[in-house]
Amino acid sequence: MVMATTASTAAHTSLASVTLEVADPEAARRFYRAFGVDTYIHLRASEAHSTGFRGFTLALTVSGPATVDSFFGAAVDAGATVLKPAAKSLWGYSGVVRAPDGTIWKIATSAKKDTGPATREVDAVVLLIGVEDVKATKQLYTGRGLTVAKSFGGKYAEFAPGQSSPVTLALYKRRALAKDLGVPVDGTGSHRIVLGSTADAFTDPDGFAWEATASLAPTPS
């Protein structure tokens, strides 16, 4: 997956778009249209190899359980694999699926009861990347120009979204993220994710690579 960024100055970087790197863009395009999230992502063909947990997830926050069920059912009907059935939890109601291209999606709401009928509206999309040291990675990213919006010690950090981005970037402990998604923590090879930046290219301590925005040429979904 590729995340393109924009910057108003060299000192400020923000997320502009998200591009998934997939083996079959046409098949992925059909899936994401049926799922109902195609407006949030772009697609790019890639033969990058990866096994097991890729270290990230995309999370949809919606208004209530009925809307969770609507998105969850659409994903499964389009070919997604259920990792965690939609169910109530201490924090609300959620379910987890794996798309045919391997990307893991979590659909969640903090509401435990519906206050209206199901909709196809998404309140927020968060890209969670799993890292070994949240504090160190947060410091690295803020040094590169991202602005922290929320931070909970060494467990979680969320960055302020860019004005043009529908997706928010956040950091979570890799092991905790895998547990939350219901998958083994182990994984090798490509993350299938690249963060685009107007600054210089670099790779963070967990192997997530950043590319200059000009070098990204995604195929629109």
N, C-alpha and C positions, 0 to 999 in steps of 0.2 A: 504494500500500500504506500502511496506517495501523498505527502501532505505539503502543499505549496503554501508559501508565506509571502506576505508583502511587508514592506517597511517604509514608514514615512521618513525616517532618517536611518543612518547606519546604526544608531543606538537603540532603535525600537523595531522589533520584529513581531508580526502577528500572523496567525494561521489564516490562509485565504481559501484553501480547498483541500479536499482529500481524494487521492487517487488510489484505488486498489490495483495491485499488480496481480493479474490472473492469467491462467493458461489459455482460457477460451473467452475472450471479451464478449463475443456475441451471445454465448450461453449465459454469461454473468449478467449481461444487459437485460436479457429476458427475465431472469430471476429477480433482479432488483426492481424492475418495473412492476412485477407481480407482487413483490413484497411491499412496495410503496415507499421506498427510500431512495429512489434513483436521483432525486433532486439534490441529495446531500453528498453524492460521490461522483467521481469520474473513474474511468477504467483504463488500464494500460496493459498491453500484452507483455507477459514475462515468462521465461522458462526457469526462473530461479527455483532452486530446490530447497525444500524445507520439510522437516518431520516433526511430529508432535506439536506442542503448544508454541505458537508463534510469538507469544509474549504481549499480545494486545487484544483489546476488544472494542467494538463500537456499541455504545449504550444509548437506547432511545428512552427518554422520559416522556410519559403520556399522562392523560388526565385521570384515568381510572381503570379498574380491572377489566371492564368490557372492551376498552380500547386496546389493552394489553392482549387480550384474547384475539381481537381482530387482526392485529399485526402478526401475532404468533401463528394463528391459523393460516394466514396468507403466506407466510414464509414456509411453513410445512407443506402446504398444498403445492408450492412452487418447487419443492425439492429439498428443503432444508432438513437437517438431522436434529432431532431433539436431544439436547444435552441435559436440560433441566426442565421438566414440565412446568407450565405456569401454575403458581400456587401462592398462597398467603405466607408471609414471613413476619418476623418481628418488625421489619421496616416498611412493610406494605405488601405489594403483590408483584411478582415478576416471573419471567421464564427466560431460558437461554437456548439459542439454536446455533447450529453451524451451517453456514451457507455452502452450496456445492463447491465454491472456489476455495473453501477452507476458512474463510473469515468468520469469527465468532461474534454474534450479536446478542445483546441482552435487552429485553423490553421490560420496562419497570414503571411502577407508579408508587407514590407514597400513600395513596388512598387505599383503604381496605374495603370500601364500599363505593358503589357507583352513585353519582348524583345526577346522572343523565345517561342517554343512550351512547353507544359506542360511536366514535368518530375516527377519521383517518388523519387526525392532526397530531403532530409531534411537538411537544413543548420544548424539548432540548435534545441535542445529540452530543454525546461526550466520547471522545477518543481516549481511552485509558491505556497507557503503556505500562507494562510491568517492569520495575527496576529493582535492583538489589539494595540500593541506598537512596531513598527518596530525598533526604536532605542534601546529599552531595549533588545529585542530578538536578534538583531544584536550583541550587546555587549556580551550577554550570549554565543552566538555561537562562536564569535571570542575568547572568553575566553576558549572555548573548543578546539580551534585549527584551526577553519576555517579561510580562508583569504578573506577579502572583496575585490571584483574586481570593483564594482560600488556601489555608494550610493547617494541617492537623499533625504537628510534630513530624516524626519520621514515618508516618503511615500513609499520608495522602497530601497531594498538592494539586491545585487547579489554577490554570493561568487565565487571564482576562482574554476573552475572544476578540478577534479582530472585527472591525466594523463590517467587512465584506464576507465574513466566514459564518456558515451555519453550524460549525462544529467547534466545540471547546476541547482543548488539550488538557489532560490531567495525568498525574503520576500516581502509581499505586505499587505497593510491594508485590513483586512478581509472584511469590509463593501464595500470598493472600488472594491475588487476582485469580490465579489458577484454581484455588479452592472455591472461590465464589462462583466460578464458571462451571465447576464440576469436571475439570480435566486434570490429568497429571501435569506436574510442573515442568517436566523435562521436554526439551525441544532442541533441534539442531538446524543449521543452515540459515537461509534467509528468513528475516522477519516478514517479508513481503510488504514492507513499509519503509518509505523514505520521507523525511521531513524536508520540504523545500524552503530555502531561505534566500533572501537577497544578499546575505552576507556570504562569507567564504564557506566552503564545504568542510565538514568535520564529522566525526563519529563519536557518539557519547560512550560512556563506560560500559553500557549494556549492549553495544553493537547496533544501536539505531542510527542510521546514517542520515545526514542532512545534505541536500544538494542545493545549488544555486537555482532560484526560480527559473532563470533563463534556460537552464539545461533540461527542464521538465517539459515533455511534450505529450501529455495524456490524451487519450481518445475520449471525447465526451460520452457520457452515458446516455 
